[in-house]
Amino acid sequence: MMTLSTLLLWIGLVAIILTALIGLVFKKHKSWIMTFLQNYCGVLFMVSGMVKAVDPLGTAYKMEQYFDEFYTTFEGTWFSFLAPMFPALSEKAIWFSVFMIVFEIVLGVMLVLGMRTKFTSWAFLLLVGFFTFLTGFTYLTGYVPQDVNFFQFGKWAAYNPNNMKVTDCGCFGDFIKLVPKTSFFKDVFLMIPAIYFVFKHKDMHQLFSPKVRTGIAGLTLVGLIFYCMSNYVWDLPKFDFRPFNKGKDVRTVREAEDEAMAAVQITDWQLEHRETGEVIIVPNSEYLSNYSTKYNKKIYKVLEQIKGKPSIEPTKISEFEITDLRGNDITEDILLDESAHFLIVNYQLKGDPQRSKKMIKDSIFRMDTVVVMDPATYKEEVSIVKALDTIVDKEITLIDQNFDKAYIQKHTEVLKPFTDAAKAAGLTVRMAIGKSDPEAIGQFNEQTNLDLEYGMADDILLKTIVRSNPGVVLWKNGQIVDKWHIKKLPKFETVQQQHLK
C-alpha cells in the first residue's frame, strides 16, 4: 500500500531526474535549487490533482463536508454574515471540485514549464495558503469539544481526533488517506517553497518558447476538463481506490475489521477533575485498581477511553449497514445472500420538498366506564365503551417531495426496464436510499412504479459504494461483482450473459 512518505520519495526522484535533464541537457536552469523546487512542487501538484481527477465527485463530497463544518462554525458568531454562503457553495461543490482539480494540475504543469513565472508563483502561494487554511482549521477542531464552538478558544480541550467532523483532508483522494494533522504540516512545509517562488521567481527555469508553453497548458486544461467530466457525468471513475471497488469481498473484509476492532484493548483513561477542571490520563491498570477510591466518579469525570490501534485499519466497510423501512437491519441479508442480486444506490432523492397546510376533520372520542351485572352469576363486569364526543377542525402539514422530472425519468425509462427484467428472472433487487424517510420513499415509488425492496442507509456510505445517483451494484456471496453508472447501464440481457450464467 502506498504511503505519503513513499510517494514523496518517488516524486523527489522524478524531480531529480527532471532537474538533471533541464540543467545538464537543455542548459535551461538559472539556479539548481529553484529548478529542483519547481520540478518537485510541480510534479507533486500534478500527482495530487490526477488522483483526484479520477474521482471528482469524491472531492466534491469532501468539499461539502468542509462547507457544512464552516456553516456550523460561523453561524451564531460575529462572523455569521459569512454562514449563508457555505450552503450555496455546497450546492455547487462539484463545479468547485473540478475547478480546483484542474487548476492544481495546470499549475503544476506551469511550474515545471516555468510559464508566466510571477503569476504562477503567486497562484501557487495562494493555493497552498488555501489548502493550509482548510487542513489547519480541520486539524484544530480536534481541540474543540463537540458542544463548543471553534471560536470559544477558552473552552478548547486536549486534542481528540473524534472531535473532527472531517477526518480525512482528501488531498490525495482515496489513493492515500491523510489525517488532517499530517496534511496540515505538509501544507505548512509547502509554504516555504511557495514564499521562495514569489521572491525569486526571476530565477525560475523556462522550457520551450512562450507559444509552446501556452499550447501545452491549454491542451492540458481542455483534456483535464473532459477527463474529469467523464469520471462522473457519464461514467464511473476509471480507477477505483475506494473500499467498495469491483471484486471486493465486502463480507470477509467486514468480518475481519469487526474482529480487529473487538480485540482492541483499553490502554488509558482520560479524566477531568470535577472541581479544578484538570485533565489527566491514567493507565488502564491503575484506573481499574483505584476507580472506586482515588478516581471516584464524584471526583473525576470520564472524558474518553483511550484504546490501542486495531490490527486492521477500519474502512467504510465497517460502517456498511442498511435497514428496511421499519428499521430492521437487512445488512446480513445482502452480505449472506449466495445468489446474484442487485443493490440500487440512491444517496439522495432529488427534489424540492414543498410543505402545505390542510384542514381536516378530527374525531374526538369519549371513553366511558360501564358496569354490567351478569344475570347468571350476579357478578359485576366492568367494560370500557368508546363513544364519539365531538368533531373538530385540525391543521396538518403535507409534504410534496416535488421530485426532479429528469431524475424520475432516469428511473422510469432507464432503470425500470432493467429491474423489471431482473425480477422476472427471479433475482432480488433492492434499493438503498440516503437522506430520506419512509413517507418520501413511498411517494418516490408511486411516481417511478419500481416496486423494489427499499432500504435506508447513511448517504456518505452510499456515495462511497458507487459514484452515481442512482447507481447499480451487482452482488454475489458478499462480493461486489460489478457496478454501473446509470448512463452506462447495459441491458439486463447483457449483464445476464456476462455475469449470471
C-alpha positions as CSV (number, residue, x, y, z in Angstrom):
1,M,0.0,0.0,0.0
2,M,1.3,3.4,-1.0
3,T,2.1,5.8,1.9
4,L,2.8,9.5,1.8
5,S,6.5,9.0,2.6
6,T,6.9,6.6,-0.3
7,L,5.0,8.9,-2.7
8,L,7.1,11.9,-1.7
9,L,10.3,9.9,-2.3
10,W,9.2,8.8,-5.8
11,I,8.2,12.5,-6.6
12,G,11.6,13.5,-5.3
13,L,13.3,11.0,-7.6
14,V,11.3,12.2,-10.6
15,A,12.2,15.8,-9.7
16,I,15.9,15.0,-9.5
17,I,15.8,13.4,-13.0
18,L,13.9,16.4,-14.4
19,T,16.4,18.8,-12.8
20,A,19.3,16.9,-14.3
21,L,17.8,16.9,-17.7
22,I,16.9,20.6,-17.6
23,G,20.3,21.7,-16.2
24,L,22.7,19.3,-17.9
25,V,21.0,18.5,-21.2
26,F,18.8,21.6,-22.0
27,K,21.0,24.1,-20.1
28,K,17.9,26.0,-19.0
29,H,18.5,26.3,-15.3
30,K,19.4,29.5,-13.5
31,S,19.5,28.0,-10.0
32,W,19.8,24.4,-9.2
33,I,17.7,24.8,-6.0
34,M,15.0,26.7,-7.9
35,T,14.8,24.2,-10.7
36,F,14.6,21.3,-8.3
37,L,11.8,23.0,-6.2
38,Q,9.9,23.9,-9.4
39,N,10.0,20.3,-10.5
40,Y,9.3,18.8,-7.1
41,C,6.3,21.1,-6.4
42,G,5.1,20.9,-9.9
43,V,5.1,17.1,-10.0
44,L,3.6,16.9,-6.5
45,F,0.6,19.1,-7.7
46,M,0.2,17.0,-10.9
47,V,0.1,13.8,-8.9
48,S,-2.1,15.2,-6.2
49,G,-4.5,16.6,-8.8
50,M,-4.6,13.5,-11.0
51,V,-5.6,11.1,-8.2
52,K,-8.5,13.5,-7.6
53,A,-9.3,13.9,-11.3
54,V,-10.0,10.2,-11.3
55,D,-12.9,10.8,-8.9
56,P,-14.1,14.5,-8.9
57,L,-17.3,13.6,-7.1
58,G,-15.2,12.3,-4.2
59,T,-13.5,15.7,-3.9
60,A,-17.0,17.4,-4.2
61,Y,-18.3,15.3,-1.3
62,K,-15.3,16.3,0.8
63,M,-15.8,19.9,0.0
64,E,-19.5,19.5,1.1
65,Q,-18.2,18.3,4.4
66,Y,-15.9,21.3,4.8
67,F,-18.7,23.7,3.8
68,D,-21.1,22.1,6.3
69,E,-18.5,22.4,9.0
70,F,-17.8,26.1,8.2
71,Y,-21.5,26.9,8.2
72,T,-21.9,25.3,11.7
73,T,-18.9,27.1,12.9
74,F,-19.7,30.6,11.7
75,E,-23.4,30.6,12.4
76,G,-24.2,32.3,15.7
77,T,-20.9,34.1,15.9
78,W,-19.7,37.6,14.9
79,F,-18.9,36.0,11.5
80,S,-22.5,34.8,11.0
81,F,-22.7,37.0,7.9
82,L,-20.4,34.5,6.2
83,A,-22.5,31.5,7.1
84,P,-25.2,31.8,4.2
85,M,-22.5,31.5,1.5
86,F,-21.5,28.0,2.5
87,P,-24.8,26.2,1.7
88,A,-24.6,28.0,-1.7
89,L,-21.1,26.7,-2.2
90,S,-22.1,23.3,-1.1
91,E,-24.8,23.2,-3.9
92,K,-22.0,24.0,-6.5
93,A,-19.5,21.6,-4.8
94,I,-18.9,19.5,-8.0
95,W,-18.1,22.6,-10.1
96,F,-15.8,23.9,-7.3
97,S,-14.2,20.4,-7.2
98,V,-13.5,20.3,-11.0
99,F,-12.1,23.9,-11.0
100,M,-9.8,23.2,-8.0
101,I,-8.6,19.9,-9.5
102,V,-7.9,21.3,-13.0
103,F,-6.3,24.4,-11.5
104,E,-4.0,22.3,-9.3
105,I,-2.8,20.2,-12.2
106,V,-2.4,23.0,-14.7
107,L,-0.5,25.0,-12.0
108,G,1.9,22.0,-11.6
109,V,2.5,21.9,-15.4
110,M,3.1,25.7,-15.4
111,L,5.7,25.3,-12.6
112,V,7.6,22.6,-14.5
113,L,7.5,24.6,-17.7
114,G,8.4,27.9,-16.0
115,M,5.4,29.6,-17.6
116,R,4.4,33.1,-16.5
117,T,6.7,32.9,-13.5
118,K,5.3,35.8,-11.5
119,F,1.7,34.8,-11.9
120,T,2.5,31.1,-11.3
121,S,4.4,31.9,-8.1
122,W,1.6,34.0,-6.6
123,A,-1.0,31.4,-7.7
124,F,1.0,28.6,-6.1
125,L,1.3,30.7,-2.8
126,L,-2.5,31.4,-2.8
127,L,-3.5,27.8,-3.5
128,V,-1.1,26.4,-0.8
129,G,-2.4,29.0,1.6
130,F,-6.0,27.9,0.8
131,F,-5.1,24.3,1.4
132,T,-3.3,25.2,4.6
133,F,-6.4,27.0,5.9
134,L,-8.6,24.0,5.2
135,T,-6.4,21.4,6.7
136,G,-5.3,23.6,9.6
137,F,-8.9,24.5,10.5
138,T,-9.9,20.8,10.4
139,Y,-6.9,19.7,12.4
140,L,-7.5,22.4,15.1
141,T,-11.2,21.2,15.5
142,G,-9.6,18.2,17.2
143,Y,-9.1,20.5,20.2
144,V,-12.7,21.7,20.2
145,P,-15.2,19.6,22.2
146,Q,-18.4,18.6,20.5
147,D,-20.6,21.1,22.3
148,V,-18.1,24.0,21.9
149,N,-17.8,26.5,19.0
150,F,-14.4,26.8,17.3
151,F,-14.2,30.5,18.3
152,Q,-14.7,29.7,22.0
153,F,-10.9,29.4,22.4
154,G,-11.1,29.3,26.2
155,K,-13.1,26.1,26.1
156,W,-10.6,24.2,24.0
157,A,-9.5,20.9,25.5
158,A,-6.9,18.2,24.9
159,Y,-6.6,17.0,21.2
160,N,-9.2,14.4,20.4
161,P,-9.4,13.2,16.7
162,N,-13.0,12.1,17.4
163,N,-14.0,15.8,17.6
164,M,-13.2,16.4,13.9
165,K,-16.1,16.0,11.6
166,V,-13.8,16.0,8.6
167,T,-11.3,13.2,9.4
168,D,-9.6,12.9,6.0
169,C,-8.5,16.0,4.1
170,G,-8.9,14.4,0.7
171,C,-5.6,15.9,-0.6
172,F,-4.9,12.7,-2.5
173,G,-8.4,11.5,-2.9
174,D,-8.9,7.9,-1.9
175,F,-5.5,7.0,-3.2
176,I,-3.8,7.9,0.1
177,K,-5.8,8.7,3.2
178,L,-4.2,11.5,5.2
179,V,-5.3,12.7,8.6
180,P,-5.7,16.5,8.8
181,K,-2.7,16.8,11.1
182,T,-0.3,15.2,8.6
183,S,-1.8,17.1,5.8
184,F,-1.6,20.4,7.7
185,F,2.1,20.0,8.4
186,K,2.6,19.0,4.7
187,D,1.0,22.3,3.6
188,V,2.9,24.3,6.1
189,F,6.1,22.8,4.7
190,L,5.0,23.7,1.1
191,M,4.6,27.4,2.2
192,I,8.5,27.5,2.3
193,P,9.0,27.0,-1.5
194,A,5.8,29.0,-2.1
195,I,7.2,32.1,-0.5
196,Y,10.6,31.4,-2.1
197,F,9.0,31.3,-5.6
198,V,7.3,34.7,-5.0
199,F,10.6,36.4,-4.1
200,K,12.8,34.6,-6.5
201,H,10.5,33.9,-9.5
202,K,13.1,35.5,-11.9
203,D,15.4,32.6,-11.1
204,M,12.8,30.1,-12.5
205,H,13.8,28.0,-15.5
206,Q,11.7,28.3,-18.6
207,L,11.3,25.5,-21.1
208,F,10.4,25.9,-24.8
209,S,9.0,29.1,-26.3
210,P,6.1,31.1,-24.8
211,K,3.7,29.8,-27.5
212,V,4.7,26.2,-26.9
213,R,4.2,26.6,-23.1
214,T,0.8,28.2,-23.7
215,G,-0.2,25.4,-26.1
216,I,0.8,22.7,-23.6
217,A,-1.1,24.4,-20.7
218,G,-4.1,25.0,-23.0
219,L,-4.3,21.3,-24.1
220,T,-3.8,20.2,-20.5
221,L,-6.7,22.4,-19.4
222,V,-9.1,21.1,-22.1
223,G,-8.1,17.5,-21.7
224,L,-8.5,17.6,-17.9
225,I,-12.0,19.1,-18.0
226,F,-13.1,16.4,-20.4
227,Y,-11.4,13.7,-18.3
228,C,-12.9,14.9,-15.0
229,M,-16.4,15.0,-16.5
230,S,-16.0,11.5,-18.0
231,N,-15.4,10.3,-14.4
232,Y,-18.7,11.4,-13.1
233,V,-21.1,12.8,-15.7
234,W,-21.5,9.8,-17.9
235,D,-19.4,7.0,-16.3
236,L,-17.8,5.8,-13.1
237,P,-14.2,6.6,-12.2
238,K,-11.7,4.9,-14.4
239,F,-9.7,3.8,-11.3
240,D,-11.5,2.9,-8.1
241,F,-9.4,3.4,-4.9
242,R,-12.4,3.2,-2.6
243,P,-13.2,0.3,-0.2
244,F,-16.2,-0.9,-2.3
245,N,-14.3,-1.4,-5.5
246,K,-15.2,-4.0,-8.1
247,G,-14.2,-7.5,-7.0
248,K,-14.1,-6.6,-3.2
249,D,-15.2,-9.4,-0.8
250,V,-17.1,-7.0,1.4
251,R,-18.4,-9.7,3.8
252,T,-14.9,-11.1,4.5
253,V,-13.4,-7.7,4.9
254,R,-16.2,-6.5,7.2
255,E,-15.8,-9.6,9.4
256,A,-12.1,-9.1,9.7
257,E,-12.4,-5.4,10.6
258,D,-15.1,-6.2,13.2
259,E,-12.9,-8.8,14.8
260,A,-9.9,-6.5,14.8
261,M,-12.0,-3.7,16.5
262,A,-13.4,-6.1,19.1
263,A,-9.8,-7.2,20.0
264,V,-8.7,-3.6,20.7
265,Q,-7.8,-3.1,24.4
266,I,-8.3,0.0,26.5
267,T,-4.8,1.4,27.3
268,D,-5.6,4.6,29.2
269,W,-8.5,6.7,30.6
270,Q,-8.8,10.5,30.1
271,L,-10.3,12.0,33.2
272,E,-11.4,15.5,34.2
273,H,-11.4,16.7,37.9
274,R,-14.9,17.9,38.6
275,E,-13.7,20.8,40.8
276,T,-10.5,22.0,39.3
277,G,-11.2,21.0,35.6
278,E,-7.7,19.4,35.4
279,V,-7.5,16.8,32.7
280,I,-5.3,13.7,33.3
281,I,-4.5,10.5,31.5
282,V,-4.4,7.4,33.7
283,P,-3.1,3.9,32.6
284,N,-5.9,1.3,32.4
285,S,-4.4,-0.9,35.1
286,E,-4.1,2.0,37.6
287,Y,-7.6,3.2,36.9
288,L,-9.2,-0.2,37.4
289,S,-7.3,-0.6,40.7
290,N,-8.4,2.7,42.1
291,Y,-11.6,3.7,40.3
292,S,-13.7,3.4,43.4
293,T,-11.4,5.4,45.6
294,K,-8.8,7.7,44.0
295,Y,-10.7,8.1,40.7
296,N,-14.2,8.0,42.2
297,K,-16.9,9.3,39.9
298,K,-17.7,12.0,42.4
299,I,-14.1,13.3,42.0
300,Y,-13.4,12.6,38.3
301,K,-15.5,12.6,35.2
302,V,-14.5,10.2,32.4
303,L,-13.9,12.1,29.2
304,E,-12.7,9.2,27.0
305,Q,-11.5,5.7,26.9
306,I,-8.2,5.6,25.0
307,K,-7.7,2.4,23.1
308,G,-4.9,0.9,21.1
309,K,-4.9,0.7,17.4
310,P,-6.7,-2.3,15.7
311,S,-4.5,-4.8,13.8
312,I,-6.6,-3.9,10.7
313,E,-7.3,-0.2,10.0
314,P,-11.1,0.1,9.7
315,T,-12.5,1.4,6.4
316,K,-16.0,2.5,5.4
317,I,-16.8,-1.2,5.0
318,S,-17.1,-1.4,8.8
319,E,-19.9,1.1,8.6
320,F,-21.9,-0.9,5.9
321,E,-25.4,-1.0,7.3
322,I,-28.8,-0.9,5.6
323,T,-32.2,-1.0,7.3
324,D,-35.6,-1.6,5.9
325,L,-38.4,0.9,6.1
326,R,-39.4,-0.4,9.5
327,G,-35.9,0.0,10.9
328,N,-34.9,-3.7,10.8
329,D,-31.3,-4.4,9.9
330,I,-31.1,-6.1,6.5
331,T,-27.3,-5.9,6.1
332,E,-26.8,-9.6,6.6
333,D,-29.5,-10.4,4.1
334,I,-27.3,-8.6,1.5
335,L,-23.9,-10.0,2.6
336,L,-25.0,-13.6,3.2
337,D,-27.0,-14.0,0.0
338,E,-25.1,-16.5,-2.0
339,S,-27.1,-15.9,-5.2
340,A,-26.7,-12.9,-7.5
341,H,-28.7,-9.9,-6.6
342,F,-28.8,-6.2,-7.3
343,L,-28.5,-3.2,-5.0
344,I,-29.6,0.1,-6.5
345,V,-27.9,3.0,-4.7
346,N,-29.6,6.3,-4.3
347,Y,-27.7,8.5,-1.9
348,Q,-30.3,11.3,-2.3
349,L,-33.8,11.5,-3.7
350,K,-33.5,14.7,-5.9
351,G,-36.4,17.1,-5.4
352,D,-37.5,20.3,-3.8
353,P,-40.0,19.3,-0.9
354,Q,-42.9,21.7,-0.7
355,R,-44.9,21.9,2.6
356,S,-48.5,22.9,2.6
357,K,-51.2,23.2,5.3
358,K,-54.5,21.4,5.2
359,M,-57.6,21.4,7.5
360,I,-59.1,18.1,8.2
361,K,-62.0,16.9,10.5
362,D,-60.6,15.2,13.6
363,S,-62.9,13.0,15.6
364,I,-62.5,13.1,19.4
365,F,-63.9,10.1,21.3
366,R,-65.0,9.9,24.9
367,M,-64.1,6.8,27.0
368,D,-66.8,5.7,29.5
369,T,-66.7,3.0,32.1
370,V,-69.9,0.8,32.1
371,V,-70.7,-1.6,34.9
372,V,-72.8,-4.6,33.8
373,M,-74.2,-7.3,36.0
374,D,-74.1,-10.8,34.7
375,P,-77.6,-12.3,35.3
376,A,-76.3,-15.8,35.5
377,T,-73.6,-15.2,38.1
378,Y,-74.8,-11.9,39.6
379,K,-71.2,-10.6,39.2
380,E,-70.5,-7.1,38.1
381,E,-68.3,-6.8,35.0
382,V,-66.6,-3.5,34.1
383,S,-66.2,-2.6,30.4
384,I,-64.9,0.4,28.5
385,V,-67.2,2.0,26.0
386,K,-65.8,4.3,23.3
387,A,-68.3,7.0,22.2
388,L,-68.0,9.9,19.7
389,D,-67.7,13.1,21.7
390,T,-67.1,15.9,19.1
391,I,-65.6,16.6,15.7
392,V,-63.1,19.5,15.5
393,D,-61.0,21.1,12.7
394,K,-57.4,20.1,12.8
395,E,-54.5,21.6,10.7
396,I,-51.9,19.1,9.3
397,T,-48.8,19.6,7.3
398,L,-48.4,17.8,4.0
399,I,-45.1,17.4,2.2
400,D,-45.0,17.0,-1.5
401,Q,-41.5,15.8,-2.4
402,N,-41.7,17.6,-5.8
403,F,-39.1,15.2,-7.4
404,D,-37.0,16.5,-10.2
405,K,-38.6,15.4,-13.5
406,A,-35.3,14.4,-15.2
407,Y,-34.3,12.4,-12.2
408,I,-37.6,10.5,-12.1
409,Q,-37.2,9.9,-15.9
410,K,-33.9,8.1,-15.3
411,H,-35.7,5.6,-13.1
412,T,-38.8,5.1,-15.3
413,E,-37.1,5.0,-18.7
414,V,-33.6,3.5,-17.9
415,L,-33.7,1.7,-14.6
416,K,-37.2,0.2,-14.5
417,P,-36.8,-1.9,-17.7
418,F,-33.6,-3.3,-16.1
419,T,-35.1,-4.0,-12.7
420,D,-38.3,-5.5,-14.2
421,A,-36.2,-7.9,-16.3
422,A,-34.1,-8.8,-13.2
423,K,-37.1,-9.5,-11.1
424,A,-38.7,-11.5,-13.9
425,A,-35.5,-13.6,-14.0
426,G,-36.0,-14.4,-10.3
427,L,-33.3,-12.1,-8.9
428,T,-33.7,-9.9,-5.8
429,V,-33.5,-6.2,-6.4
430,R,-33.1,-3.8,-3.5
431,M,-32.7,0.0,-3.4
432,A,-30.8,1.7,-0.6
433,I,-31.7,5.4,-0.2
434,G,-29.9,8.0,1.9
435,K,-31.2,11.2,3.5
436,S,-34.8,10.1,3.3
437,D,-37.8,8.6,5.3
438,P,-40.4,6.0,4.6
439,E,-43.0,8.6,3.5
440,A,-40.8,10.2,0.9
441,I,-39.7,6.8,-0.4
442,G,-43.4,5.9,-0.7
443,Q,-44.0,8.9,-2.9
444,F,-40.9,8.1,-4.9
445,N,-42.2,4.5,-5.5
446,E,-45.6,5.8,-6.6
447,Q,-44.0,8.0,-9.2
448,T,-41.5,5.5,-10.5
449,N,-43.6,2.3,-10.1
450,L,-40.3,0.4,-9.4
451,D,-41.8,-1.7,-6.6
452,L,-38.5,-2.8,-5.2
453,E,-37.4,-3.8,-1.7
454,Y,-36.4,-0.5,-0.2
455,G,-33.9,0.2,2.5
456,M,-32.3,3.3,4.1
457,A,-28.6,4.0,4.8
458,D,-26.1,6.7,5.5
459,D,-25.7,8.9,2.4
460,I,-21.9,9.1,2.8
461,L,-21.7,5.3,2.9
462,L,-23.8,5.2,-0.3
463,K,-21.6,7.8,-2.0
464,T,-18.6,5.6,-1.2
465,I,-20.2,2.5,-2.8
466,V,-20.8,3.9,-6.2
467,R,-20.3,7.4,-7.7
468,S,-23.7,7.6,-9.4
469,N,-27.2,8.6,-8.2
470,P,-28.7,6.2,-8.9
471,G,-26.0,3.6,-9.4
472,V,-26.4,-0.2,-9.9
473,V,-24.3,-2.8,-8.0
474,L,-24.3,-6.5,-8.7
475,W,-23.6,-8.6,-5.6
476,K,-23.0,-12.3,-5.1
477,N,-22.0,-14.1,-1.9
478,G,-21.0,-10.9,-0.2
479,Q,-18.8,-9.8,-3.1
480,I,-19.2,-6.9,-5.5
481,V,-19.2,-8.4,-8.9
482,D,-19.7,-5.3,-11.0
483,K,-21.3,-1.8,-10.8
484,W,-22.6,0.7,-13.4
485,H,-23.3,4.4,-13.7
486,I,-26.9,5.0,-14.6
487,K,-25.8,6.4,-18.0
488,K,-23.7,3.3,-18.8
489,L,-26.2,0.7,-17.5
490,P,-26.4,-2.1,-20.1
491,K,-29.5,-4.1,-20.9
492,F,-30.2,-6.8,-18.4
493,E,-29.7,-9.5,-21.0
494,T,-26.1,-8.3,-21.4
495,V,-25.4,-8.4,-17.7
496,Q,-27.1,-11.8,-17.6
497,Q,-24.8,-13.1,-20.4
498,Q,-21.6,-11.7,-18.8
499,H,-22.2,-12.5,-15.1
500,L,-25.2,-14.6,-14.4
501,K,-24.6,-17.8,-16.4
